[in-house]
Amino acid sequence: MTRVPLALLGAGIAVALLGIAVLAFTIAEYVGNPLAVSSTSGRSVFTDGDGGFVSYDYFQPGPGVSLITTGGVLTFASLFLLAMLWRPRRR
């Protein structure tokens, strides 16, 4: 009877970890690919680690945030179901 909530808990944790990995990859790709600096583009200019100037478009997180949210909802739902199944019975 508790197999389904435990499977749901495992799936929720797996989806959340996948979302974290996707978000980390997206951030690494974003930071690793700066754009050329232009005075007419309207983008902010930053100094990188070597002292040079770099520019970036606005960050778009992609599906990573949705996966993390979905994993969190699945994890919460499974913990709620487990709490309902394992609560003490009154006679």
N, CA, C and O atoms as a printed pandas DataFrame, in Angstrom:
     atom_number atom_name residue_name chain_id  residue_number  x_coord  y_coord  z_coord
0              1         N          MET        A               1    0.813   -1.196    0.000
1              2        CA          MET        A               1    0.000    0.000    0.000
2              3         C          MET        A               1    0.857    1.260    0.000
3              4         O          MET        A               1    0.423    2.304   -0.487
4              5         N          THR        A               2    2.053    1.173    0.535
5              6        CA          THR        A               2    2.910    2.354    0.556
6              7         C          THR        A               2    3.889    2.370   -0.611
7              8         O          THR        A               2    4.759    3.239   -0.671
8              9         N          ARG        A               3    3.761    1.428   -1.535
9             10        CA          ARG        A               3    4.685    1.415   -2.679
10            11         C          ARG        A               3    4.479    2.613   -3.599
11            12         O          ARG        A               3    5.443    3.195   -4.095
12            13         N          VAL        A               4    3.237    2.973   -3.819
13            14        CA          VAL        A               4    2.957    4.091   -4.719
14            15         C          VAL        A               4    3.494    5.412   -4.170
15            16         O          VAL        A               4    4.163    6.132   -4.912
16            17         N          PRO        A               5    3.238    5.768   -2.908
17            18        CA          PRO        A               5    3.821    7.010   -2.395
18            19         C          PRO        A               5    5.349    6.992   -2.352
19            20         O          PRO        A               5    5.991    8.022   -2.561
20            21         N          LEU        A               6    5.931    5.822   -2.080
21            22        CA          LEU        A               6    7.400    5.743   -2.087
22            23         C          LEU        A               6    7.951    5.901   -3.501
23            24         O          LEU        A               6    8.990    6.531   -3.700
24            25         N          ALA        A               7    7.252    5.329   -4.483
25            26        CA          ALA        A               7    7.660    5.524   -5.878
26            27         C          ALA        A               7    7.500    6.987   -6.283
27            28         O          ALA        A               7    8.333    7.538   -7.003
28            29         N          LEU        A               8    6.427    7.602   -5.815
29            30        CA          LEU        A               8    6.201    9.020   -6.091
30            31         C          LEU        A               8    7.278    9.880   -5.441
31            32         O          LEU        A               8    7.726   10.867   -6.023
32            33         N          LEU        A               9    7.691    9.504   -4.237
33            34        CA          LEU        A               9    8.767   10.225   -3.556
34            35         C          LEU        A               9   10.071   10.106   -4.341
35            36         O          LEU        A               9   10.778   11.096   -4.532
36            37         N          GLY        A              10   10.385    8.902   -4.790
37            38        CA          GLY        A              10   11.595    8.712   -5.606
38            39         C          GLY        A              10   11.539    9.490   -6.904
39            40         O          GLY        A              10   12.531   10.088   -7.322
40            41         N          ALA        A              11   10.371    9.481   -7.545
41            42        CA          ALA        A              11   10.220   10.231   -8.793
42            43         C          ALA        A              11   10.348   11.730   -8.549
43            44         O          ALA        A              11   10.966   12.439   -9.344
44            45         N          GLY        A              12    9.769   12.212   -7.457
45            46        CA          GLY        A              12    9.859   13.643   -7.149
46            47         C          GLY        A              12   11.286   14.084   -6.898
47            48         O          GLY        A              12   11.715   15.134   -7.376
48            49         N          ILE        A              13   12.021   13.279   -6.145
49            50        CA          ILE        A              13   13.425   13.613   -5.879
50            51         C          ILE        A              13   14.244   13.547   -7.158
51            52         O          ILE        A              13   15.104   14.397   -7.390
52            53         N          ALA        A              14   13.983   12.540   -7.991
53            54        CA          ALA        A              14   14.723   12.408   -9.253
54            55         C          ALA        A              14   14.444   13.586  -10.189
55            56         O          ALA        A              14   15.362   14.116  -10.815
56            57         N          VAL        A              15   13.184   13.990  -10.282
57            58        CA          VAL        A              15   12.832   15.120  -11.156
58            59         C          VAL        A              15   13.450   16.413  -10.629
59            60         O          VAL        A              15   13.934   17.231  -11.411
60            61         N          ALA        A              16   13.438   16.603   -9.313
61            62        CA          ALA        A              16   14.045   17.815   -8.735
62            63         C          ALA        A              16   15.552   17.836   -8.985
63            64         O          ALA        A              16   16.105   18.884   -9.318
64            65         N          LEU        A              17   16.216   16.705   -8.831
65            66        CA          LEU        A              17   17.658   16.649   -9.102
66            67         C          LEU        A              17   17.957   16.879  -10.581
67            68         O          LEU        A              17   18.939   17.537  -10.926
68            69         N          LEU        A              18   17.112   16.336  -11.448
69            70        CA          LEU        A              18   17.275   16.583  -12.886
70            71         C          LEU        A              18   17.115   18.074  -13.190
71            72         O          LEU        A              18   17.871   18.636  -13.982
72            73         N          GLY        A              19   16.129   18.710  -12.558
73            74        CA          GLY        A              19   15.929   20.148  -12.755
74            75         C          GLY        A              19   17.117   20.966  -12.280
75            76         O          GLY        A              19   17.493   21.948  -12.921
76            77         N          ILE        A              20   17.713   20.568  -11.158
77            78        CA          ILE        A              20   18.903   21.269  -10.658
78            79         C          ILE        A              20   20.058   21.112  -11.644
79            80         O          ILE        A              20   20.789   22.067  -11.906
80            81         N          ALA        A              21   20.220   19.908  -12.188
81            82        CA          ALA        A              21   21.293   19.676  -13.160
82            83         C          ALA        A              21   21.066   20.490  -14.433
83            84         O          ALA        A              21   22.004   21.077  -14.973
84            85         N          VAL        A              22   19.826   20.525  -14.909
85            86        CA          VAL        A              22   19.522   21.309  -16.123
86            87         C          VAL        A              22   19.759   22.787  -15.871
87            88         O          VAL        A              22   20.318   23.478  -16.722
88            89         N          LEU        A              23   19.342   23.279  -14.711
89            90        CA          LEU        A              23   19.546   24.695  -14.390
90            91         C          LEU        A              23   21.030   25.019  -14.263
91            92         O          LEU        A              23   21.478   26.066  -14.730
92            93         N          ALA        A              24   21.796   24.131  -13.635
93            94        CA          ALA        A              24   23.243   24.359  -13.516
94            95         C          ALA        A              24   23.902   24.373  -14.886
95            96         O          ALA        A              24   24.778   25.200  -15.140
96            97         N          PHE        A              25   23.498   23.472  -15.773
97            98        CA          PHE        A              25   24.051   23.458  -17.134
98            99         C          PHE        A              25   23.684   24.737  -17.884
99           100         O          PHE        A              25   24.511   25.304  -18.598
100          101         N          THR        A              26   22.448   25.184  -17.719
101          102        CA          THR        A              26   22.000   26.409  -18.391
102          103         C          THR        A              26   22.795   27.616  -17.898
103          104         O          THR        A              26   23.185   28.465  -18.699
104          105         N          ILE        A              27   23.038   27.703  -16.595
105          106        CA          ILE        A              27   23.812   28.815  -16.040
106          107         C          ILE        A              27   25.255   28.762  -16.532
107          108         O          ILE        A              27   25.826   29.788  -16.902
108          109         N          ALA        A              28   25.846   27.559  -16.534
109          110        CA          ALA        A              28   27.233   27.432  -16.999
110          111         C          ALA        A              28   27.357   27.806  -18.468
111          112         O          ALA        A              28   28.326   28.450  -18.870
112          113         N          GLU        A              29   26.377   27.404  -19.266
113          114        CA          GLU        A              29   26.401   27.760  -20.688
114          115         C          GLU        A              29   26.210   29.259  -20.885
115          116         O          GLU        A              29   26.841   29.860  -21.755
116          117         N          TYR        A              30   25.339   29.862  -20.078
117          118        CA          TYR        A              30   25.076   31.295  -20.164
118          119         C          TYR        A              30   26.322   32.110  -19.812
119          120         O          TYR        A              30   26.681   33.052  -20.519
120          121         N          VAL        A              31   26.974   31.735  -18.712
121          122        CA          VAL        A              31   28.152   32.482  -18.273
122          123         C          VAL        A              31   29.340   32.227  -19.207
123          124         O          VAL        A              31   30.190   33.101  -19.383
124          125         N          GLY        A              32   29.398   31.047  -19.798
125          126        CA          GLY        A              32   30.514   30.699  -20.661
126          127         C          GLY        A              32   30.454   31.276  -22.058
127          128         O          GLY        A              32   31.423   31.156  -22.808
128          129         N          ASN        A              33   29.346   31.898  -22.432
129          130        CA          ASN        A              33   29.199   32.438  -23.778
130          131         C          ASN        A              33   28.806   33.908  -23.751
131          132         O          ASN        A              33   27.664   34.253  -24.055
132          133         N          PRO        A              34   29.751   34.780  -23.387
133          134        CA          PRO        A              34   29.417   36.213  -23.386
134          135         C          PRO        A              34   29.286   36.735  -24.809
135          136         O          PRO        A              34   29.827   36.157  -25.752
136          137         N          LEU        A              35   28.575   37.815  -24.944
137          138        CA          LEU        A              35   28.380   38.459  -26.236
138          139         C          LEU        A              35   29.420   39.557  -26.440
139          140         O          LEU        A              35   30.072   39.999  -25.494
140          141         N          ALA        A              36   29.557   39.974  -27.657
141          142        CA          ALA        A              36   30.469   41.079  -27.954
142          143         C          ALA        A              36   29.922   42.365  -27.335
143          144         O          ALA        A              36   28.711   42.586  -27.302
144          145         N          VAL        A              37   30.822   43.200  -26.851
145          146        CA          VAL        A              37   30.418   44.454  -26.224
146          147         C          VAL        A              37   30.056   45.446  -27.312
147          148         O          VAL        A              37   30.815   45.649  -28.260
148          149         N          SER        A              38   28.891   46.063  -27.169
149          150        CA          SER        A              38   28.423   47.052  -28.133
150          151         C          SER        A              38   27.817   48.215  -27.364
151          152         O          SER        A              38   27.081   48.020  -26.396
152          153         N          SER        A              39   28.129   49.411  -27.800
153          154        CA          SER        A              39   27.603   50.585  -27.113
154          155         C          SER        A              39   26.165   50.885  -27.526
155          156         O          SER        A              39   25.506   51.708  -26.891
156          157         N          THR        A              40   25.670   50.242  -28.565
157          158        CA          THR        A              40   24.315   50.527  -29.042
158          159         C          THR        A              40   23.333   49.397  -28.758
159          160         O          THR        A              40   22.165   49.504  -29.132
160          161         N          SER        A              41   23.762   48.328  -28.113
161          162        CA          SER        A              41   22.869   47.177  -27.917
162          163         C          SER        A              41   21.925   47.365  -26.742
163          164         O          SER        A              41   20.863   46.742  -26.710
164          165         N          GLY        A              42   22.276   48.197  -25.784
165          166        CA          GLY        A              42   21.437   48.404  -24.614
166          167         C          GLY        A              42   21.638   47.367  -23.530
167          168         O          GLY        A              42   20.905   47.364  -22.542
168          169         N          ARG        A              43   22.607   46.491  -23.688
169          170        CA          ARG        A              43   22.887   45.475  -22.675
170          171         C          ARG        A              43   23.906   46.007  -21.684
171          172         O          ARG        A              43   24.727   46.860  -22.017
172          173         N          SER        A              44   23.844   45.493  -20.460
173          174        CA          SER        A              44   24.801   45.876  -19.430
174          175         C          SER        A              44   26.162   45.262  -19.730
175          176         O          SER        A              44   26.255   44.168  -20.288
176          177         N          VAL        A              45   27.209   45.978  -19.354
177          178        CA          VAL        A              45   28.578   45.509  -19.574
178          179         C          VAL        A              45   29.200   45.231  -18.207
179          180         O          VAL        A              45   29.080   46.028  -17.277
180          181         N          PHE        A              46   29.872   44.071  -18.110
181          182        CA          PHE        A              46   30.502   43.654  -16.871
182          183         C          PHE        A              46   31.980   43.416  -17.102
183          184         O          PHE        A              46   32.428   43.285  -18.241
184          185         N          THR        A              47   32.730   43.361  -16.022
185          186        CA          THR        A              47   34.143   43.007  -16.086
186          187         C          THR        A              47   34.284   41.540  -15.731
187          188         O          THR        A              47   33.787   41.102  -14.694
188          189         N          ASP        A              48   34.963   40.769  -16.588
189          190        CA          ASP        A              48   35.146   39.347  -16.272
190          191         C          ASP        A              48   36.367   39.160  -15.375
191          192         O          ASP        A              48   36.973   40.138  -14.937
192          193         N          GLY        A              49   36.725   37.918  -15.103
193          194        CA          GLY        A              49   37.818   37.620  -14.188
194          195         C          GLY        A              49   39.173   38.105  -14.669
195          196         O          GLY        A              49   40.061   38.359  -13.856
196          197         N          ASP        A              50   39.349   38.238  -15.987
197          198        CA          ASP        A              50   40.625   38.680  -16.549
198          199         C          ASP        A              50   40.716   40.190  -16.714
199          200         O          ASP        A              50   41.736   40.702  -17.175
200          201         N          GLY        A              51   39.669   40.902  -16.345
201          202        CA          GLY        A              51   39.679   42.356  -16.456
202          203         C          GLY        A              51   39.092   42.866  -17.757
203          204         O          GLY        A              51   38.995   44.078  -17.951
204          205         N          GLY        A              52   38.697   41.969  -18.658
205          206        CA          GLY        A              52   38.088   42.387  -19.923
206          207         C          GLY        A              52   36.603   42.661  -19.743
207          208         O          GLY        A              52   36.004   42.304  -18.728
208          209         N          PHE        A              53   36.030   43.295  -20.737
209          210        CA          PHE        A              53   34.608   43.627  -20.683
210          211         C          PHE        A              53   33.799   42.571  -21.426
211          212         O          PHE        A              53   34.186   42.110  -22.500
212          213         N          VAL        A              54   32.684   42.204  -20.839
213          214        CA          VAL        A              54   31.772   41.243  -21.461
214          215         C          VAL        A              54   30.349   41.748  -21.312
215          216         O          VAL        A              54   30.062   42.589  -20.460
216          217         N          SER        A              55   29.465   41.231  -22.145
217          218        CA          SER        A              55   28.067   41.616  -22.121
218          219         C          SER        A              55   27.219   40.354  -22.242
219          220         O          SER        A              55   27.624   39.389  -22.890
220          221         N          TYR        A              56   26.054   40.362  -21.623
221          222        CA          TYR        A              56   25.162   39.210  -21.657
222          223         C          TYR        A              56   23.743   39.662  -21.975
223          224         O          TYR        A              56   23.337   40.764  -21.605
224          225         N          ASP        A              57   22.986   38.797  -22.669
225          226        CA          ASP        A              57   21.545   39.006  -22.820
226          227         C          ASP        A              57   20.881   38.698  -21.485
227          228         O          ASP        A              57   21.526   38.219  -20.552
228          229         N          TYR        A              58   19.603   38.975  -21.406
229          230        CA          TYR        A              58   18.872   38.628  -20.189
230          231         C          TYR        A              58   18.852   37.113  -20.025
231          232         O          TYR        A              58   18.719   36.380  -21.005
232          233         N          PHE        A              59   18.983   36.650  -18.795
233          234        CA          PHE        A              59   19.016   35.213  -18.518
234          235         C          PHE        A              59   17.618   34.630  -18.600
235          236         O          PHE        A              59   16.673   35.163  -18.018
236          237         N          GLN        A              60   17.494   33.521  -19.336
237          238        CA          GLN        A              60   16.235   32.785  -19.424
238          239         C          GLN        A              60   16.492   31.380  -18.894
239          240         O          GLN        A              60   17.202   30.605  -19.536
240          241         N          PRO        A              61   15.933   31.037  -17.741
241          242        CA          PRO        A              61   16.301   29.789  -17.081
242          243         C          PRO        A              61   15.891   28.519  -17.804
243          244         O          PRO        A              61   16.471   27.469  -17.529
244          245         N          GLY        A              62   14.942   28.553  -18.697
245          246        CA          GLY        A              62   14.557   27.358  -19.418
246          247         C          GLY        A              62   13.731   26.404  -18.563
247          248         O          GLY        A              62   13.041   26.838  -17.641
248          249         N          PRO        A              63   13.797   25.094  -18.865
249          250        CA          PRO        A              63   12.927   24.129  -18.179
250          251         C          PRO        A              63   13.415   23.726  -16.791
251          252         O          PRO        A              63   12.695   23.020  -16.085
252          253         N          GLY        A              64   14.596   24.141  -16.375
253          254        CA          GLY        A              64   15.140   23.721  -15.089
254          255         C          GLY        A              64   14.265   24.123  -13.918
255          256         O          GLY        A              64   14.052   23.322  -13.007
256          257         N          VAL        A              65   13.764   25.324  -13.922
257          258        CA          VAL        A              65   12.930   25.810  -12.813
258          259         C          VAL        A              65   11.615   25.044  -12.759
259          260         O          VAL        A              65   11.126   24.718  -11.677
260          261         N          SER        A              66   11.042   24.756  -13.923
261          262        CA          SER        A              66    9.792   23.982  -13.954
262          263         C          SER        A              66   10.007   22.566  -13.440
263          264         O          SER        A              66    9.151   22.024  -12.742
264          265         N          LEU        A              67   11.138   21.965  -13.777
265          266        CA          LEU        A              67   11.432   20.622  -13.292
266          267         C          LEU        A              67   11.633   20.611  -11.778
267          268         O          LEU        A              67   11.174   19.695  -11.095
268          269         N          ILE        A              68   12.310   21.615  -11.260
269          270        CA          ILE        A              68   12.508   21.704   -9.808
270          271         C          ILE        A              68   11.166   21.870   -9.105
271          272         O          ILE        A              68   10.924   21.235   -8.078
272          273         N          THR        A              69   10.299   22.708   -9.640
273          274        CA          THR        A              69    8.977   22.915   -9.051
274          275         C          THR        A              69    8.144   21.641   -9.104
275          276         O          THR        A              69    7.489   21.286   -8.124
276          277         N          THR        A              70    8.165   20.955  -10.238
277          278        CA          THR        A              70    7.423   19.709  -10.374
278          279         C          THR        A              70    7.937   18.659   -9.390
279          280         O          THR        A              70    7.151   17.951   -8.761
280          281         N          GLY        A              71    9.252   18.564   -9.264
281          282        CA          GLY        A              71    9.825   17.631   -8.301
282          283         C          GLY        A              71    9.433   17.963   -6.873
283          284         O          GLY        A              71    9.168   17.064   -6.075
284          285         N          GLY        A              72    9.396   19.234   -6.549
285          286        CA          GLY        A              72    8.974   19.649   -5.212
286          287         C          GLY        A              72    7.520   19.314   -4.933
287          288         O          GLY        A              72    7.181   18.872   -3.836
288          289         N          VAL        A              73    6.658   19.522   -5.923
289          290        CA          VAL        A              73    5.237   19.197   -5.753
290          291         C          VAL        A              73    5.052   17.689   -5.593
291          292         O          VAL        A              73    4.290   17.250   -4.731
292          293         N          LEU        A              74    5.740   16.892   -6.412
293          294        CA          LEU        A              74    5.647   15.435   -6.290
294          295         C          LEU        A              74    6.162   14.953   -4.941
295          296         O          LEU        A              74    5.569   14.066   -4.328
296          297         N          THR        A              75    7.258   15.530   -4.478
297          298        CA          THR        A              75    7.815   15.143   -3.187
298          299         C          THR        A              75    6.854   15.498   -2.058
299          300         O          THR        A              75    6.624   14.685   -1.162
300          301         N          PHE        A              76    6.296   16.693   -2.093
301          302        CA          PHE        A              76    5.344   17.094   -1.064
302          303         C          PHE        A              76    4.110   16.198   -1.078
303          304         O          PHE        A              76    3.637   15.777   -0.023
304          305         N          ALA        A              77    3.587   15.903   -2.268
305          306        CA          ALA        A              77    2.404   15.050   -2.370
306          307         C          ALA        A              77    2.680   13.649   -1.831
307          308         O          ALA        A              77    1.844   13.065   -1.143
308          309         N          SER        A              78    3.849   13.120   -2.146
309          310        CA          SER        A              78    4.163   11.773   -1.663
310          311         C          SER        A              78    4.340   11.763   -0.140
311          312         O          SER        A              78    3.899   10.824    0.521
312          313         N          LEU        A              79    4.971   12.782    0.418
313          314        CA          LEU        A              79    5.114   12.852    1.871
314          315         C          LEU        A              79    3.759   13.004    2.556
315          316         O          LEU        A              79    3.536   12.448    3.631
316          317         N          PHE        A              80    2.864   13.750    1.939
317          318        CA          PHE        A              80    1.516   13.894    2.483
318          319         C          PHE        A              80    0.782   12.553    2.459
319          320         O          PHE        A              80    0.128   12.178    3.432
320          321         N          LEU        A              81    0.895   11.837    1.341
321          322        CA          LEU        A              81    0.253   10.521    1.258
322          323         C          LEU        A              81    0.852    9.545    2.263
323          324         O          LEU        A              81    0.120    8.779    2.889
324          325         N          LEU        A              82    2.149    9.562    2.423
325          326        CA          LEU        A              82    2.792    8.681    3.396
326          327         C          LEU        A              82    2.353    9.013    4.816
327          328         O          LEU        A              82    2.143    8.112    5.628
328          329         N          ALA        A              83    2.214   10.284    5.116
329          330        CA          ALA        A              83    1.753   10.678    6.447
330          331         C          ALA        A              83    0.318   10.213    6.684
331          332         O          ALA        A              83   -0.023    9.801    7.793
332          333         N          MET        A              84   -0.520   10.274    5.660
333          334        CA          MET        A              84   -1.897    9.812    5.802
334          335         C          MET        A              84   -1.962    8.296    5.986
335          336         O          MET        A              84   -2.802    7.799    6.738
336          337         N          LEU        A              85   -1.092    7.566    5.313
337          338        CA          LEU        A              85   -1.097    6.103    5.423
338          339         C          LEU        A              85   -0.478    5.613    6.718
339          340         O          LEU        A              85   -0.892    4.577    7.240
340          341         N          TRP        A              86    0.494    6.324    7.248
341          342        CA          TRP        A              86    1.218    5.859    8.416
342          343         C          TRP        A              86    0.747    6.495    9.720
343          344         O          TRP        A              86    1.364    6.284   10.764
344          345         N          ARG        A              87   -0.306    7.247    9.677
345          346        CA          ARG        A              87   -0.799    7.897   10.908
346          347         C          ARG        A              87   -1.334    6.825   11.849
347          348         O          ARG        A              87   -1.769    5.763   11.402
348          349         N          PRO        A              88   -1.304    7.098   13.135
349          350        CA          PRO        A              88   -1.827    6.099   14.083
350          351         C          PRO        A              88   -3.326    5.899   13.911
351          352         O          PRO        A              88   -4.068    6.857   13.696
352          353         N          ARG        A              89   -3.751    4.697   14.003
353          354        CA          ARG        A              89   -5.170    4.356   13.851
354          355         C          ARG        A              89   -5.870    4.430   15.209
355          356         O          ARG        A              89   -5.329    3.958   16.210
356          357         N          ARG        A              90   -7.042    5.005   15.250
357          358        CA          ARG        A              90   -7.847    5.039   16.468
358          359         C          ARG        A              90   -8.909    3.966   16.364
359          360         O          ARG        A              90   -9.524    3.772   15.316
360          361         N          ARG        A              91   -9.106    3.299   17.435
361          362        CA          ARG        A              91  -10.122    2.230   17.448
362          363         C          ARG        A              91  -11.309    2.623   18.259
363          364         O          ARG        A              91  -12.259    1.848   18.379
